Amino acid sequence: MIEIGVIDDDQMLLQGMAAWIGGTSDIRLAATATSVERYLGGPRLPGIVILDLNLGNYTDPVRNVAQLVNSGLQVIVASVIPDRAYIAATTEAGAAAYVTKNNNLDTLAEVIRAISDGKVPTTPEHAFWLGRDDRPRRPKLSPREREILVAVGNGTPHKAIARQLGITMSTVQTHLERVRYKYASVGRPIDHAAHYSERVREDSLGRERLPEA
């Protein structure tokens, strides 16, 4: 019996998934959660987990995949659309497969069984979009640099960023200097304020947000 887990904050989808799995003979839904943190804090961690790409808590999908993979789990990313940038980025983070939700459940079952058998499944959209990965070169930003870049790109004043993160204005400026240096080093300089929001959009960073004050 293949045990899997699902991380999704859509209760209707979770109920539908549970009903479908209940009709299979070799797959069992052993754990569900609405966030990565709650899933990892649960009593059971099935080796294969289906992760919704865009959770309602706005956590970074790539970071979510990496956190699960680092916990020894095999991740199937599920999304409404085959987002080219996220297919490549989540695969690089260690996702075993990327499946769009317009696939029928039999396709998902085949992916689950392949992973359980130690194989590397590749859905048609996964292969197609990876073969057309034309993302601009991305600098390697730290988590704090990423969240500050997103905040500035979304128009949050530096003073508000410092207050929300519990750091000084000087520290915010230091992180932004590093962000500008790193983007310049890959040929994508940030020469004026509008470039912050452009880099956020180009690199699909817009779903991150600062913690509540």
Accessible surface in RSA format (square Angstrom, percent):
REM  Atomic radii and reference values for relative SASA: ProtOr
REM  Chains: A
REM  Algorithm: Lee & Richards
REM  Probe-radius: 1.40
REM  Slices: 20
REM RES _ NUM      All-atoms   Total-Side   Main-Chain    Non-polar    All polar
REM                ABS   REL    ABS   REL    ABS   REL    ABS   REL    ABS   REL
RES MET A   1   150.01  77.7  74.44  49.3  75.58 179.9  77.41  65.8  72.61  96.2
RES ILE A   2    28.99  16.5  25.00  18.6   3.98   9.6  28.99  20.9   0.00   0.0
RES GLU A   3    52.19  30.0  43.71  33.1   8.48  20.2  17.70  34.2  34.49  28.2
RES ILE A   4     0.00   0.0   0.00   0.0   0.00   0.0   0.00   0.0   0.00   0.0
RES GLY A   5     0.00   0.0   0.00   N/A   0.00   0.0   0.00   0.0   0.00   0.0
RES VAL A   6     1.52   1.0   1.52   1.4   0.00   0.0   1.52   1.3   0.00   0.0
RES ILE A   7     0.00   0.0   0.00   0.0   0.00   0.0   0.00   0.0   0.00   0.0
RES ASP A   8     3.27   2.3   3.27   3.3   0.00   0.0   0.25   0.6   3.02   3.0
RES ASP A   9    57.04  40.0  37.06  36.9  19.97  47.2  18.71  44.0  38.33  38.2
RES ASP A  10    67.31  47.2  60.57  60.3   6.75  16.0  21.06  49.6  46.26  46.1
RES GLN A  11    97.72  54.6  93.74  68.5   3.98   9.5  52.23 111.2  45.49  34.5
RES MET A  12   159.74  82.7 150.29  99.5   9.45  22.5 110.21  93.7  49.53  65.6
RES LEU A  13    51.21  28.5  40.09  28.7  11.12  28.0  49.62  34.9   1.59   4.3
RES LEU A  14    14.92   8.3  13.54   9.7   1.38   3.5  14.16   9.9   0.76   2.1
RES GLN A  15   122.28  68.4 113.48  82.9   8.80  21.0  43.32  92.2  78.96  59.9
RES GLY A  16    39.45  48.6   0.00   N/A  39.45  48.6  34.45  94.5   5.00  11.2
RES MET A  17    19.29  10.0  14.61   9.7   4.68  11.1  17.28  14.7   2.00   2.7
RES ALA A  18    45.70  42.0  36.23  55.9   9.47  21.5  36.76  51.8   8.95  23.7
RES ALA A  19    77.36  71.1  50.78  78.4  26.58  60.5  63.52  89.5  13.84  36.7
RES TRP A  20    42.76  17.2  31.23  15.1  11.53  27.1  33.97  18.1   8.79  14.3
RES ILE A  21     4.79   2.7   3.49   2.6   1.30   3.1   3.49   2.5   1.30   3.5
RES GLY A  22    65.95  81.3   0.00   N/A  65.95  81.3  36.14  99.2  29.81  66.8
RES GLY A  23    71.87  88.6   0.00   N/A  71.87  88.6  36.61 100.5  35.26  79.0
RES THR A  24    31.66  22.5  11.76  11.9  19.90  47.4  18.01  24.2  13.65  20.6
RES SER A  25   103.76  87.7  75.53 100.8  28.24  65.0  55.05 117.2  48.71  68.2
RES ASP A  26    43.38  30.4  42.29  42.1   1.08   2.6  29.22  68.8  14.15  14.1
RES ILE A  27     4.16   2.4   0.00   0.0   4.16  10.0   0.00   0.0   4.16  11.3
RES ARG A  28    99.21  41.7  98.28  50.1   0.93   2.2  45.19  61.8  54.02  32.7
RES LEU A  29    36.43  20.3  16.66  11.9  19.77  49.7  16.66  11.7  19.77  53.2
RES ALA A  30    21.72  20.0   0.21   0.3  21.51  48.9   4.80   6.8  16.91  44.8
RES ALA A  31    20.20  18.6  10.42  16.1   9.78  22.2  19.61  27.6   0.59   1.6
RES THR A  32    69.29  49.3  42.64  43.2  26.64  63.5  12.15  16.3  57.14  86.4
RES ALA A  33    13.49  12.4   3.84   5.9   9.64  21.9  13.49  19.0   0.00   0.0
RES THR A  34    39.28  27.9  34.28  34.7   5.00  11.9  29.88  40.1   9.40  14.2
RES SER A  35    13.35  11.3  13.35  17.8   0.00   0.0  10.14  21.6   3.22   4.5
RES VAL A  36     1.35   0.9   0.82   0.7   0.52   1.3   0.82   0.7   0.52   1.4
RES GLU A  37    95.48  54.8  83.75  63.4  11.73  27.9  62.52 120.9  32.96  26.9
RES ARG A  38   169.69  71.2 153.81  78.4  15.87  37.8  50.98  69.7 118.71  71.9
RES TYR A  39     4.22   2.0   1.00   0.6   3.22   8.4   3.16   2.4   1.06   1.3
RES LEU A  40    42.07  23.4  23.60  16.9  18.47  46.4  23.93  16.8  18.13  48.8
RES GLY A  41    68.19  84.1   0.00   N/A  68.19  84.1  34.96  95.9  33.23  74.4
RES GLY A  42    27.22  33.6   0.00   N/A  27.22  33.6  14.75  40.5  12.47  27.9
RES PRO A  43   145.88 106.3 101.31  92.4  44.57 162.0 114.45  94.5  31.43 195.4
RES ARG A  44   114.76  48.2 108.70  55.4   6.07  14.4  48.52  66.3  66.24  40.1
RES LEU A  45    75.80  42.2  48.39  34.6  27.41  68.9  49.05  34.4  26.75  72.0
RES PRO A  46     8.35   6.1   0.27   0.2   8.09  29.4   7.83   6.5   0.52   3.2
RES GLY A  47    40.85  50.4   0.00   N/A  40.85  50.4  29.77  81.7  11.08  24.8
RES ILE A  48     8.60   4.9   8.56   6.4   0.04   0.1   8.56   6.2   0.04   0.1
RES VAL A  49     0.00   0.0   0.00   0.0   0.00   0.0   0.00   0.0   0.00   0.0
RES ILE A  50     4.70   2.7   4.64   3.5   0.06   0.1   4.64   3.3   0.06   0.2
RES LEU A  51     1.06   0.6   1.06   0.8   0.00   0.0   1.06   0.7   0.00   0.0
RES ASP A  52    15.63  11.0  14.17  14.1   1.46   3.5   0.53   1.2  15.10  15.1
RES LEU A  53     4.27   2.4   3.86   2.8   0.40   1.0   4.02   2.8   0.24   0.7
RES ASN A  54    64.42  44.4  51.01  49.3  13.41  32.3  14.10  33.9  50.32  48.6
RES LEU A  55     0.39   0.2   0.24   0.2   0.14   0.4   0.24   0.2   0.14   0.4
RES GLY A  56    46.65  57.5   0.00   N/A  46.65  57.5  32.70  89.7  13.95  31.2
RES ASN A  57    51.63  35.6  39.43  38.1  12.21  29.4  34.53  83.1  17.11  16.5
RES TYR A  58    98.43  46.0  95.87  54.5   2.56   6.7  48.14  36.2  50.30  62.0
RES THR A  59    40.53  28.8  34.48  35.0   6.05  14.4  39.98  53.7   0.55   0.8
RES ASP A  60     9.96   7.0   5.88   5.9   4.08   9.6   0.82   1.9   9.14   9.1
RES PRO A  61     0.85   0.6   0.76   0.7   0.09   0.3   0.85   0.7   0.00   0.0
RES VAL A  62    37.32  24.6  37.32  33.8   0.00   0.0  37.32  32.4   0.00   0.0
RES ARG A  63   103.05  43.3  98.84  50.4   4.21  10.0  53.96  73.7  49.09  29.8
RES ASN A  64     4.67   3.2   4.67   4.5   0.00   0.0   0.00   0.0   4.67   4.5
RES VAL A  65     0.45   0.3   0.45   0.4   0.00   0.0   0.45   0.4   0.00   0.0
RES ALA A  66    31.54  29.0  31.01  47.9   0.54   1.2  31.54  44.4   0.00   0.0
RES GLN A  67    63.92  35.7  57.86  42.3   6.05  14.4  26.33  56.1  37.58  28.5
RES LEU A  68     0.00   0.0   0.00   0.0   0.00   0.0   0.00   0.0   0.00   0.0
RES VAL A  69    45.69  30.1  37.24  33.7   8.45  20.4  37.24  32.4   8.45  22.9
RES ASN A  70   127.59  88.0  90.08  87.1  37.51  90.3  29.44  70.8  98.16  94.9
RES SER A  71    54.61  46.1  22.77  30.4  31.84  73.3  17.97  38.3  36.64  51.3
RES GLY A  72    65.50  80.8   0.00   N/A  65.50  80.8  37.39 102.6  28.11  63.0
RES LEU A  73    13.10   7.3   7.58   5.4   5.53  13.9   7.67   5.4   5.43  14.6
RES GLN A  74    80.94  45.3  78.36  57.3   2.58   6.1  26.96  57.4  53.98  40.9
RES VAL A  75     0.00   0.0   0.00   0.0   0.00   0.0   0.00   0.0   0.00   0.0
RES ILE A  76     0.02   0.0   0.02   0.0   0.00   0.0   0.02   0.0   0.00   0.0
RES VAL A  77     0.11   0.1   0.11   0.1   0.00   0.0   0.11   0.1   0.00   0.0
RES ALA A  78    13.22  12.2  13.22  20.4   0.00   0.0  13.22  18.6   0.00   0.0
RES SER A  79     4.22   3.6   3.00   4.0   1.23   2.8   1.23   2.6   3.00   4.2
RES VAL A  80   109.59  72.1  98.20  88.9  11.39  27.5  98.32  85.4  11.27  30.6
RES ILE A  81   105.10  59.8 105.00  78.2   0.10   0.3 105.10  75.7   0.00   0.0
RES PRO A  82    41.61  30.3  36.82  33.6   4.78  17.4  36.90  30.5   4.71  29.3
RES ASP A  83    41.25  28.9  35.58  35.4   5.68  13.4   7.67  18.1  33.58  33.5
RES ARG A  84    86.93  36.5  81.29  41.4   5.64  13.4   7.15   9.8  79.78  48.4
RES ALA A  85    15.15  13.9  13.14  20.3   2.00   4.6  13.16  18.5   1.99   5.3
RES TYR A  86    17.91   8.4  17.91  10.2   0.00   0.0  15.44  11.6   2.47   3.0
RES ILE A  87     0.15   0.1   0.15   0.1   0.00   0.0   0.15   0.1   0.00   0.0
RES ALA A  88     2.58   2.4   2.02   3.1   0.56   1.3   2.46   3.5   0.12   0.3
RES ALA A  89     8.29   7.6   6.40   9.9   1.89   4.3   7.00   9.9   1.29   3.4
RES THR A  90     0.08   0.1   0.08   0.1   0.00   0.0   0.00   0.0   0.08   0.1
RES THR A  91    46.16  32.8  37.04  37.5   9.12  21.7  36.52  49.0   9.64  14.6
RES GLU A  92   127.37  73.1  88.50  67.0  38.87  92.6  51.86 100.3  75.51  61.7
RES ALA A  93    23.38  21.5   2.96   4.6  20.42  46.5  14.87  20.9   8.51  22.5
RES GLY A  94    36.15  44.6   0.00   N/A  36.15  44.6  21.78  59.8  14.37  32.2
RES ALA A  95     9.87   9.1   0.69   1.1   9.19  20.9   0.69   1.0   9.19  24.3
RES ALA A  96    25.89  23.8  13.01  20.1  12.88  29.3  22.20  31.3   3.69   9.8
RES ALA A  97     0.26   0.2   0.00   0.0   0.26   0.6   0.26   0.4   0.00   0.0
RES TYR A  98     0.51   0.2   0.51   0.3   0.00   0.0   0.51   0.4   0.00   0.0
RES VAL A  99     7.26   4.8   7.13   6.5   0.14   0.3   7.13   6.2   0.14   0.4
RES THR A 100     3.89   2.8   3.38   3.4   0.51   1.2   1.30   1.7   2.59   3.9
RES LYS A 101    75.13  36.7  44.63  27.4  30.50  72.6  41.71  37.5  33.42  35.6
RES ASN A 102   131.22  90.5  91.38  88.3  39.84  95.9  42.68 102.7  88.54  85.6
RES ASN A 103    40.56  28.0  23.59  22.8  16.98  40.9   5.60  13.5  34.97  33.8
RES ASN A 104    96.31  66.4  83.24  80.4  13.07  31.5  41.30  99.4  55.00  53.2
RES LEU A 105    71.45  39.8  68.26  48.8   3.19   8.0  68.36  48.0   3.09   8.3
RES ASP A 106    96.51  67.6  94.69  94.2   1.82   4.3  22.52  53.0  73.99  73.8
RES THR A 107    31.45  22.4  30.91  31.3   0.54   1.3  12.67  17.0  18.78  28.4
RES LEU A 108    13.46   7.5  13.46   9.6   0.00   0.0  13.46   9.5   0.00   0.0
RES ALA A 109     3.25   3.0   3.25   5.0   0.00   0.0   3.25   4.6   0.00   0.0
RES GLU A 110   112.12  64.4 105.36  79.7   6.75  16.1  36.77  71.1  75.35  61.5
RES VAL A 111     7.78   5.1   6.67   6.0   1.10   2.7   7.78   6.8   0.00   0.0
RES ILE A 112     0.00   0.0   0.00   0.0   0.00   0.0   0.00   0.0   0.00   0.0
RES ARG A 113    85.42  35.9  85.20  43.4   0.22   0.5  37.65  51.5  47.77  29.0
RES ALA A 114    20.26  18.6  16.42  25.3   3.83   8.7  19.69  27.7   0.57   1.5
RES ILE A 115     2.92   1.7   0.86   0.6   2.06   5.0   0.95   0.7   1.97   5.3
RES SER A 116    54.20  45.8  22.36  29.8  31.84  73.4   5.69  12.1  48.51  68.0
RES ASP A 117   100.26  70.2  67.15  66.8  33.11  78.3  17.95  42.2  82.31  82.1
RES GLY A 118    67.07  82.7   0.00   N/A  67.07  82.7  35.42  97.2  31.65  70.9
RES LYS A 119   136.20  66.4 122.63  75.2  13.57  32.3  75.86  68.3  60.34  64.3
RES VAL A 120   130.98  86.2 105.91  95.9  25.07  60.4 107.01  93.0  23.97  65.0
RES PRO A 121    16.24  11.8   6.48   5.9   9.76  35.5  15.10  12.5   1.14   7.1
RES THR A 122    81.36  57.9  50.14  50.8  31.22  74.4  30.29  40.7  51.08  77.2
RES THR A 123     4.94   3.5   2.26   2.3   2.68   6.4   4.92   6.6   0.02   0.0
RES PRO A 124   105.85  77.1  91.73  83.6  14.12  51.3 101.82  84.1   4.03  25.0
RES GLU A 125    26.59  15.3  21.24  16.1   5.35  12.7  20.84  40.3   5.76   4.7
RES HIS A 126     9.17   5.0   9.17   6.4   0.00   0.0   9.17   9.5   0.00   0.0
RES ALA A 127    54.02  49.7  40.00  61.7  14.02  31.9  44.65  62.9   9.37  24.8
RES PHE A 128   101.47  50.8  90.73  56.2  10.74  27.9  99.91  60.6   1.55   4.5
RES TRP A 129    60.99  24.5  60.63  29.3   0.36   0.8  56.05  29.9   4.93   8.0
RES LEU A 130    63.79  35.5  49.73  35.6  14.06  35.4  50.40  35.4  13.39  36.0
RES GLY A 131    69.06  85.2   0.00   N/A  69.06  85.2  35.36  97.0  33.69  75.5
RES ARG A 132   137.68  57.8 127.87  65.2   9.81  23.3  33.51  45.8 104.16  63.1
RES ASP A 133    60.63  42.5  30.98  30.8  29.65  70.1  10.71  25.2  49.92  49.8
RES ASP A 134   101.43  71.1  74.85  74.5  26.58  62.9  41.96  98.8  59.47  59.3
RES ARG A 135    56.74  23.8  32.03  16.3  24.71  58.8  13.63  18.6  43.11  26.1
RES PRO A 136    55.76  40.6  42.29  38.5  13.48  49.0  53.47  44.1   2.29  14.2
RES ARG A 137   164.04  68.9 153.62  78.3  10.42  24.8  70.64  96.5  93.40  56.6
RES ARG A 138    76.00  31.9  47.71  24.3  28.30  67.4  32.42  44.3  43.58  26.4
RES PRO A 139    16.88  12.3   2.41   2.2  14.47  52.6   6.11   5.0  10.77  67.0
RES LYS A 140   187.78  91.6 170.46 104.6  17.32  41.2 124.41 112.0  63.37  67.5
RES LEU A 141    21.92  12.2   4.50   3.2  17.42  43.8   5.16   3.6  16.76  45.1
RES SER A 142    42.19  35.7  34.83  46.5   7.36  17.0  38.93  82.9   3.27   4.6
RES PRO A 143    84.10  61.3  83.67  76.3   0.43   1.6  83.70  69.1   0.41   2.5
RES ARG A 144    80.88  34.0  79.31  40.4   1.57   3.7  22.49  30.7  58.39  35.4
RES GLU A 145     5.84   3.4   5.84   4.4   0.00   0.0   0.00   0.0   5.84   4.8
RES ARG A 146    48.00  20.2  48.00  24.5   0.00   0.0  10.38  14.2  37.62  22.8
RES GLU A 147    29.29  16.8  27.86  21.1   1.43   3.4   5.48  10.6  23.82  19.4
RES ILE A 148     0.00   0.0   0.00   0.0   0.00   0.0   0.00   0.0   0.00   0.0
RES LEU A 149     0.00   0.0   0.00   0.0   0.00   0.0   0.00   0.0   0.00   0.0
RES VAL A 150     1.35   0.9   1.35   1.2   0.00   0.0   1.35   1.2   0.00   0.0
RES ALA A 151     5.03   4.6   0.97   1.5   4.06   9.2   5.03   7.1   0.00   0.0
RES VAL A 152    21.97  14.5  12.38  11.2   9.60  23.1  12.47  10.8   9.50  25.8
RES GLY A 153    14.41  17.8   0.00   N/A  14.41  17.8   1.05   2.9  13.35  29.9
RES ASN A 154    98.28  67.8  61.52  59.4  36.76  88.5  25.23  60.7  73.04  70.6
RES GLY A 155    59.26  73.1   0.00   N/A  59.26  73.1  35.53  97.5  23.73  53.1
RES THR A 156    37.28  26.5  29.28  29.7   8.00  19.1  13.04  17.5  24.24  36.6
RES PRO A 157    88.31  64.4  77.69  70.8  10.62  38.6  88.31  72.9   0.00   0.0
RES HIS A 158    53.97  29.5  49.95  34.7   4.02  10.3  35.02  36.1  18.95  22.0
RES LYS A 159   146.72  71.6 144.82  88.9   1.90   4.5  87.50  78.8  59.22  63.1
RES ALA A 160    16.53  15.2  15.84  24.5   0.69   1.6  15.87  22.4   0.66   1.8
RES ILE A 161     0.00   0.0   0.00   0.0   0.00   0.0   0.00   0.0   0.00   0.0
RES ALA A 162     7.50   6.9   6.91  10.7   0.59   1.3   6.99   9.8   0.51   1.4
RES ARG A 163   156.14  65.6 132.04  67.3  24.10  57.4  74.33 101.6  81.80  49.6
RES GLN A 164    53.50  29.9  41.04  30.0  12.46  29.7   4.99  10.6  48.50  36.8
RES LEU A 165    23.43  13.0   1.96   1.4  21.47  54.0   6.16   4.3  17.27  46.5
RES GLY A 166    69.37  85.5   0.00   N/A  69.37  85.5  37.26 102.3  32.10  71.9
RES ILE A 167    40.97  23.3  23.45  17.5  17.52  42.2  31.32  22.6   9.65  26.2
RES THR A 168    84.83  60.3  78.19  79.3   6.64  15.8  80.90 108.7   3.93   5.9
RES MET A 169    88.45  45.8  84.66  56.0   3.79   9.0  84.68  72.0   3.77   5.0
RES SER A 170    79.13  66.9  69.77  93.1   9.36  21.6  41.38  88.1  37.75  52.9
RES THR A 171    48.60  34.6  45.79  46.4   2.81   6.7  25.53  34.3  23.07  34.9
RES VAL A 172     0.00   0.0   0.00   0.0   0.00   0.0   0.00   0.0   0.00   0.0
RES GLN A 173    67.54  37.8  67.54  49.4   0.00   0.0  29.27  62.3  38.27  29.0
RES THR A 174    51.26  36.5  51.05  51.8   0.20   0.5  29.95  40.2  21.31  32.2
RES HIS A 175    23.99  13.1  23.99  16.7   0.00   0.0  15.35  15.8   8.64  10.1
RES LEU A 176     0.88   0.5   0.88   0.6   0.00   0.0   0.88   0.6   0.00   0.0
RES GLU A 177    98.39  56.5  92.26  69.8   6.13  14.6  24.10  46.6  74.29  60.7
RES ARG A 178   119.39  50.1 116.66  59.5   2.73   6.5  32.50  44.4  86.88  52.7
RES VAL A 179     0.00   0.0   0.00   0.0   0.00   0.0   0.00   0.0   0.00   0.0
RES ARG A 180    78.93  33.1  77.20  39.4   1.73   4.1  28.70  39.2  50.22  30.4
RES TYR A 181   161.10  75.2 154.50  87.9   6.60  17.2 114.24  85.9  46.86  57.8
RES LYS A 182    55.99  27.3  55.98  34.3   0.01   0.0  38.34  34.5  17.65  18.8
RES TYR A 183     1.26   0.6   1.26   0.7   0.00   0.0   0.00   0.0   1.26   1.6
RES ALA A 184    53.80  49.5  37.17  57.4  16.63  37.8  37.68  53.1  16.12  42.7
RES SER A 185    73.00  61.7  35.11  46.9  37.89  87.3  36.22  77.1  36.78  51.5
RES VAL A 186    22.06  14.5  15.39  13.9   6.66  16.1  15.90  13.8   6.15  16.7
RES GLY A 187    60.49  74.6   0.00   N/A  60.49  74.6  32.88  90.2  27.61  61.8
RES ARG A 188    26.45  11.1  23.62  12.0   2.83   6.7  22.51  30.8   3.93   2.4
RES PRO A 189    55.25  40.3  54.88  50.0   0.37   1.3  54.88  45.3   0.37   2.3
RES ILE A 190    14.09   8.0   1.39   1.0  12.70  30.6   1.39   1.0  12.70  34.5
RES ASP A 191   106.47  74.6  71.35  71.0  35.12  83.0  28.38  66.8  78.09  77.9
RES HIS A 192    97.77  53.4  86.07  59.8  11.70  29.9  75.60  77.9  22.17  25.8
RES ALA A 193    82.68  76.0  67.03 103.4  15.65  35.6  68.58  96.6  14.10  37.3
RES ALA A 194    52.20  48.0  41.78  64.5  10.42  23.7  49.94  70.3   2.25   6.0
RES HIS A 195    28.25  15.4  28.25  19.6   0.00   0.0  11.38  11.7  16.86  19.6
RES TYR A 196    20.29   9.5  20.29  11.5   0.00   0.0  15.86  11.9   4.43   5.5
RES SER A 197    49.66  42.0  44.87  59.9   4.78  11.0  28.16  60.0  21.50  30.1
RES GLU A 198    58.04  33.3  57.42  43.4   0.62   1.5  14.62  28.3  43.42  35.5
RES ARG A 199    19.16   8.0  19.16   9.8   0.00   0.0   0.31   0.4  18.85  11.4
RES VAL A 200     8.30   5.5   8.27   7.5   0.03   0.1   8.27   7.2   0.03   0.1
RES ARG A 201   165.01  69.3 144.99  73.9  20.02  47.7  79.02 108.0  85.98  52.1
RES GLU A 202    59.44  34.1  40.43  30.6  19.01  45.3  23.19  44.9  36.25  29.6
RES ASP A 203     2.99   2.1   2.31   2.3   0.67   1.6   1.17   2.7   1.82   1.8
RES SER A 204    29.43  24.9  17.30  23.1  12.14  28.0  13.68  29.1  15.75  22.1
RES LEU A 205     7.52   4.2   6.23   4.5   1.29   3.2   7.52   5.3   0.00   0.0
RES GLY A 206    44.56  55.0   0.00   N/A  44.56  55.0  20.93  57.4  23.63  52.9
RES ARG A 207    61.28  25.7  59.48  30.3   1.80   4.3  25.90  35.4  35.38  21.4
RES GLU A 208    14.33   8.2   9.93   7.5   4.39  10.5  10.95  21.2   3.37   2.8
RES ARG A 209   136.30  57.2 112.94  57.6  23.36  55.6  46.70  63.8  89.60  54.3
RES LEU A 210    20.11  11.2   8.92   6.4  11.19  28.1   8.92   6.3  11.19  30.1
RES PRO A 211    72.71  53.0  60.36  55.0  12.35  44.9  72.55  59.9   0.16   1.0
RES GLU A 212   152.30  87.4 129.59  98.0  22.70  54.1  64.94 125.6  87.36  71.3
RES ALA A 213   104.67  96.2  40.00  61.7  64.68 147.1  68.13  96.0  36.54  96.8
END  Absolute sums over single chains surface
CHAIN  1 A    10757.2       8094.0       2663.1       5945.2       4812.0
END  Absolute sums over all chains
TOTAL         10757.2       8094.0       2663.1       5945.2       4812.0
